[in-house]
Amino acid sequence: MASSTATGSPTMPTALALRHLAFEDLGLIDPWLRARGWDICTLDLGVDETARVDLARVDLLVVLGGPIGAEDDALYPWLADELRLVRERLASGRPILGICLGAQLMARALGAAVRPMGVKEIGYAPLTLMPAAKDTPIARIGRQSVLHWHGDQFALPAGMPSLAATPTCPHQAYMAGPHAMAWQFHLEVDAARLEQWLIGHAGELAQAGIAPQTLREQARTQREGLALTLDGVMSDWFARLGLDR
């Protein structure tokens, strides 16, 4: 959808997506929200004016993924403004979801470092859920494989346990209170649109020695399970926040 600044609606709850790359969008979350009567706005970082965003009129903030580093302020000065929005939202106690880079920016806003892992984690694989995930929406993921696509990892913010892990990355999810959920992985990617990712990240895949066909085959296998899992996690979270309708 075209970018727009969040203005809210008198009759519909509003979700605002902070987007860093056109094809790394809300994916499956978009139709999930629309089916429940939500209005969706998208702000393209580095292009749209963050100063015009009124977070008080946003019912859900989603900070999406992207191929830059969460601490690359010197290269991308607008990151400072995005980080300000994330800090403001976290402090407000109102719903925020961070995905991949978004989870890393949330961690940074909470005082934790984000550093390269020294290896890329790309492909579909299951998570190991930690004991702390038991009473959180993350528990709904179970053994479902999710899409991993990152080379950086966040340290855990103080007092927040890891909710999920992989052999490559021990910190895959956390919650900064009931209102703030962070995923290092991707539940939102629509397998039917994965080709956009394969084209857009062709150089990264070649550098990592990963064949696009491998990801296509994994996506076909996991497509139905991922849609059901996204619904389970989001429905659980919304029910806890009183956002289900």
RADALIN-V954686 format. One record per pair of residues at least 6 apart in sequence whose ideal C-beta (glycine too) atoms are under 7 Angstrom apart, sorted by sequence separation. I is the first residue (numbers start at 1). GAP is how many residues later the second one is. D is the distance in whole Angstrom. If there is no record, write none. Layout:
I & GAP & D
I & GAP & D
This chain:
8 & 6 & 5
19 & 6 & 6
34 & 6 & 7
55 & 6 & 7
73 & 6 & 5
90 & 6 & 6
108 & 6 & 6
133 & 6 & 5
156 & 6 & 6
165 & 6 & 7
166 & 6 & 6
175 & 6 & 5
238 & 6 & 5
33 & 7 & 6
43 & 7 & 7
72 & 7 & 6
73 & 7 & 6
89 & 7 & 5
98 & 7 & 6
107 & 7 & 6
165 & 7 & 6
198 & 7 & 7
205 & 7 & 6
6 & 8 & 6
17 & 8 & 7
68 & 8 & 6
98 & 8 & 4
162 & 8 & 6
164 & 8 & 4
174 & 8 & 5
189 & 8 & 7
17 & 9 & 5
129 & 9 & 7
162 & 9 & 5
164 & 9 & 4
173 & 9 & 6
235 & 9 & 7
6 & 10 & 4
30 & 10 & 6
43 & 10 & 7
104 & 10 & 5
129 & 10 & 6
163 & 10 & 4
173 & 10 & 5
163 & 11 & 6
173 & 11 & 7
129 & 12 & 7
162 & 12 & 6
163 & 12 & 7
172 & 12 & 5
171 & 13 & 7
172 & 13 & 6
26 & 14 & 7
127 & 14 & 6
160 & 14 & 5
198 & 14 & 4
156 & 15 & 6
160 & 15 & 7
169 & 15 & 6
90 & 16 & 7
153 & 16 & 5
160 & 16 & 6
126 & 17 & 5
154 & 17 & 6
157 & 17 & 7
198 & 17 & 6
15 & 18 & 6
126 & 18 & 7
148 & 18 & 7
153 & 18 & 6
156 & 18 & 6
86 & 19 & 5
90 & 19 & 6
126 & 19 & 5
127 & 19 & 6
157 & 19 & 6
86 & 20 & 6
90 & 20 & 7
125 & 20 & 6
124 & 21 & 4
194 & 21 & 7
83 & 22 & 6
87 & 22 & 4
124 & 22 & 7
194 & 22 & 7
15 & 23 & 5
17 & 23 & 7
19 & 23 & 5
63 & 23 & 6
82 & 23 & 7
86 & 23 & 5
124 & 23 & 6
125 & 23 & 6
19 & 24 & 7
12 & 25 & 6
13 & 25 & 5
14 & 25 & 5
15 & 25 & 5
16 & 25 & 5
17 & 25 & 5
18 & 25 & 6
19 & 25 & 5
20 & 25 & 5
83 & 25 & 7
123 & 25 & 6
138 & 25 & 5
194 & 25 & 5
12 & 26 & 6
19 & 26 & 7
83 & 26 & 6
122 & 26 & 6
138 & 26 & 6
12 & 27 & 4
14 & 27 & 6
16 & 27 & 6
18 & 27 & 6
121 & 27 & 4
122 & 27 & 5
136 & 27 & 6
61 & 28 & 5
191 & 28 & 4
121 & 29 & 6
132 & 29 & 4
191 & 29 & 7
9 & 30 & 5
46 & 30 & 7
55 & 30 & 7
133 & 30 & 4
50 & 31 & 4
70 & 31 & 6
120 & 31 & 5
130 & 31 & 7
132 & 31 & 6
133 & 31 & 6
153 & 31 & 7
191 & 31 & 7
46 & 32 & 5
50 & 32 & 6
53 & 32 & 6
130 & 32 & 5
191 & 32 & 4
29 & 33 & 7
45 & 33 & 6
55 & 33 & 6
63 & 33 & 7
68 & 33 & 7
130 & 33 & 5
55 & 34 & 6
65 & 34 & 5
70 & 34 & 4
117 & 34 & 6
129 & 34 & 7
130 & 34 & 6
150 & 34 & 6
6 & 35 & 4
50 & 35 & 6
60 & 35 & 5
61 & 35 & 5
62 & 35 & 5
63 & 35 & 5
64 & 35 & 6
65 & 35 & 3
66 & 35 & 5
70 & 35 & 5
116 & 35 & 6
117 & 35 & 7
129 & 35 & 5
130 & 35 & 6
138 & 35 & 5
191 & 35 & 7
5 & 36 & 7
26 & 36 & 6
59 & 36 & 7
63 & 36 & 7
65 & 36 & 5
116 & 36 & 5
117 & 36 & 5
128 & 36 & 7
4 & 37 & 5
16 & 37 & 7
45 & 37 & 6
55 & 37 & 7
65 & 37 & 6
71 & 37 & 7
115 & 37 & 6
127 & 37 & 4
128 & 37 & 5
148 & 37 & 5
149 & 37 & 6
4 & 38 & 7
5 & 38 & 7
64 & 38 & 6
70 & 38 & 5
114 & 38 & 5
115 & 38 & 7
127 & 38 & 7
128 & 38 & 7
147 & 38 & 6
1 & 39 & 7
3 & 39 & 5
25 & 39 & 7
63 & 39 & 3
127 & 39 & 6
136 & 39 & 6
146 & 39 & 4
147 & 39 & 4
187 & 39 & 6
3 & 40 & 6
24 & 40 & 6
114 & 40 & 5
146 & 40 & 6
1 & 41 & 6
3 & 41 & 5
24 & 41 & 5
125 & 41 & 6
146 & 41 & 6
16 & 42 & 5
24 & 42 & 6
63 & 42 & 6
112 & 42 & 6
113 & 42 & 5
147 & 42 & 5
187 & 42 & 6
188 & 42 & 7
5 & 43 & 7
14 & 43 & 7
63 & 43 & 7
71 & 43 & 6
112 & 43 & 4
187 & 43 & 5
3 & 44 & 7
14 & 44 & 6
15 & 44 & 7
20 & 44 & 6
70 & 44 & 4
112 & 44 & 6
137 & 44 & 7
3 & 45 & 5
14 & 45 & 5
15 & 45 & 4
16 & 45 & 5
17 & 45 & 5
18 & 45 & 5
19 & 45 & 5
20 & 45 & 7
21 & 45 & 5
69 & 45 & 7
112 & 45 & 5
121 & 45 & 7
127 & 45 & 6
13 & 46 & 4
18 & 46 & 6
20 & 46 & 3
21 & 46 & 7
111 & 46 & 6
187 & 46 & 6
5 & 47 & 5
6 & 47 & 6
15 & 47 & 6
17 & 47 & 6
107 & 47 & 4
110 & 47 & 4
111 & 47 & 6
121 & 47 & 5
5 & 48 & 6
6 & 48 & 7
20 & 48 & 7
104 & 48 & 6
107 & 48 & 7
121 & 48 & 6
8 & 49 & 3
100 & 49 & 7
119 & 49 & 6
7 & 50 & 7
100 & 50 & 6
104 & 50 & 5
107 & 50 & 6
6 & 51 & 6
103 & 51 & 6
117 & 51 & 7
6 & 52 & 5
117 & 52 & 6
181 & 56 & 6
127 & 58 & 7
178 & 62 & 6
179 & 62 & 6
178 & 63 & 7
18 & 64 & 6
110 & 66 & 6
106 & 70 & 7
106 & 74 & 7
107 & 75 & 7
106 & 76 & 5
145 & 77 & 5
103 & 79 & 4
103 & 80 & 6
20 & 81 & 6
103 & 81 & 5
144 & 81 & 5
70 & 82 & 7
144 & 82 & 7
69 & 83 & 6
96 & 83 & 7
93 & 84 & 7
95 & 84 & 5
96 & 84 & 5
97 & 84 & 5
98 & 84 & 4
99 & 84 & 5
100 & 84 & 6
94 & 85 & 6
144 & 85 & 4
90 & 86 & 6
93 & 86 & 6
100 & 86 & 6
122 & 86 & 6
99 & 87 & 6
123 & 87 & 7
120 & 88 & 5
122 & 88 & 6
141 & 88 & 6
99 & 89 & 6
140 & 89 & 7
90 & 90 & 6
123 & 92 & 6
140 & 92 & 4
141 & 92 & 6
140 & 93 & 5
124 & 94 & 4
123 & 95 & 6
124 & 95 & 7
138 & 95 & 7
137 & 96 & 5
140 & 96 & 5
124 & 98 & 5
137 & 99 & 4
137 & 100 & 4
65 & 121 & 7
95 & 146 & 6
95 & 148 & 7
29 & 159 & 5
28 & 160 & 5
27 & 161 & 4
26 & 162 & 6
27 & 162 & 5
28 & 162 & 5
27 & 163 & 5
23 & 173 & 4
23 & 174 & 6
23 & 177 & 5
21 & 179 & 7
32 & 198 & 7
28 & 199 & 6
32 & 199 & 7
28 & 202 & 5
32 & 202 & 6
37 & 208 & 6
36 & 209 & 6
